[in-house]
Amino acid sequence: MQMVQADGFRGLSLVVDLALDRLMAPAAILVALAIGGILGYELIALFGPAAGSPYQL
């Protein structure tokens, strides 16, 4: 009985690992895009054409 349970847990572990492998790459891409968007928005607000510059004429 213990061997059946151990094999079942091993199989469940494989299924969970495969599911995480399929989810982690898209999740990492979405997180990177969100961080890039936030940084881009802040940089545009900081250095964009509407930003005041002491050297503008």
N, C-alpha and C positions, 0 to 999 in steps of 0.2 A: 504494500500500500504506500509506503514511504517513497519507493522508487517511482511510482506513478505520479505522486504529488510533486516530486522533484523534477520529473520530466515535464509536468504540466507548468510548473513555475518557470522552467527554463524556456519553454515555448512561449509563455506569456512575456517573458523578458525580451525574447527576440521580436515579438510583435510590437512591444512598446518601443524598443530601439529603432525598429524600422519606421514606425510612425513618427518618432522624434526626428529621425533623419530627414523625413519628408517635410516636416514642419519647420525645422530650424533654419534652413536656407531661405525660404520665403520670409520668415519672420525677421531674420537678420537683414535681408534686403529692405524690408519695410522700415525697420528701425533706422537703418543707415539713410534712407531717403527722407525720413522725417527729420532726423538730425541735420542733414544737409539743407533741407528746406528752411528749418528754423535759423540755421547759421546764415544762409543766403538772405533771408528776410532781414535779419539784424544787420548784416553787412550793407545791404542796400539802404536801410534806414540810416546807417552811420555814414556811408560814403556816397550815397545817391545824389542825384542832381538837386534835390531839395535841401541837402545838408548845407548849413551855413559854413562858410570858410572865411577866415580873417584875410585871406589873400585875394578874394574875389573883388573885381572892380564894379 
